[in-house]
Amino acid sequence: MSDIVSKPFEVPIVRRRVSNLVDLYHHKNNLEAMVEKQTEEIKEKNRELTEMNYHIIDTLGTIVEFRSMESGNHIYRVRSFTAILLKYVIKYYPEYGVTEDMADIISHASTMHDVGKITVPDSILLKPGKLTREEFELMKTHTSKGAEIIREIFVTDNMIFKEYCYNIALSHHEKWDGKGYPQGLKEDEIPLAAQVVSIADVYDALVSDRVYKPAFSYDVAYQMILDGECGQFNPKLMDCFRMARKEFEQKAKELQ
């Protein structure tokens, strides 16, 4: 009950109380409409900021690709492979708690995985042959340098998105058995987003021409990953990779 009118009733008081209730009702409706409008404006602003963030990282990723002489579609293939794998993670491994929104963010954040290569000298980045031990040690720094670039330079209001970018750049060369770099993380010490992007990145590296090697066939690349020739990966993600094999091949053909 919003108001009480005591007996005996007095017409002026009743009219005033009714008028007050009507005004309160209209004010409540107007307030709800105003809140709904402001909520939509905030959502639209967030959408615009998200699109701007995606545009910025696409630009950064493309700059790195041009410098390393990789195919301009590398970042889009890695993003697509990441999205495909995450679709299977969501369906078959709910214990990881990945949602569709998270999968979308992770897929776009994958674009930043090699941003640290911008700090690697051309003599190493573009070397057609095998790197020396000293050169490889310098190449490995692109992970920590990339994370530093994201932490210090990459400006965004979406801290969740920034955290994914950071983790992926830093940890996408870590391996399940602890033999990766830069920190030697093992198993689920490695952020899941970095684990997924690692598989996507390795697959694309295998099926694409690089300055240091020709492309492998899809069948050979698939078997190399399963056999551990590119390092050990999460067994659950390998299950997803097996199920996603044909989708990977189709996407690779589409984005050649």
C-alpha positions, 0 to 999 in steps of 0.5 A: 500500500502506497498511501492511506486515507483515514475516515471520514473521507475529505474530498480535497485530501482524497483528490490530493492523495490520488494526484500524488499517487498518479504523479508517483506512478508517472515518475516511476515509469519515467525513471525506469525509461531513463535508466533503460535508455542510459543502460542502452547508451552504456552498452552502445559505448562499450560496443564502440570501445570494443570495436575500437580495441579490435581495430587497434589490435588488428592494426598492430598485428598486421604491422608485425606480420608485414615486418616478419614477411608472414602472410597477411592472413596469419592473424585471421587464421590464428583467430579463426582456429582459436575460435574453432577450438574454443567452440569444442572446449565449451561443448565438451569441457565445461569445467574450464568455464569458457562462455561464448563471450569469453571465446570471442574475447580470447579469439580477438586477443589472439591477434596480439600473440606475436606483437613482441616480434616488433622488437626482434632484429630483422637479421633474426626475424627474417633469417631464412635458415636455422637460428643459432642458439644465441639468435633463438634466445633473442627470438624467445624474448618476443614473448616477454617483450610482447607482454611488456608492450601490452602492459605499458602501451596498450590502452583499453578500458576493458581490463579483461580483454587486456589481461587475455592479450597479456597472457596470450603474448607472454605464454603462447610458447609454454608447453604442457610438460614445462619445456616451453618458454619464457617461464617454463610453466606446465600443465594448467599453470599455463593460462587456457587462452594461451594454450589454445592460441599456441595450438592455433599458432603452431598449426598455422606455422606448419601449413604456411610457407615461412622464410625458413621452411615451405608449408607442410600438408594438412595431414602431415601438420596434423600428425606432427602436432598429435605426435608431439613434434611441436611440443606437448599440449593439453590432452583435453585440447588435443581431443578438441583438435582431433574433432576440429581437424576438418574445420581447421583444414577448411578455414586454412583453405579459405584464408590462404 
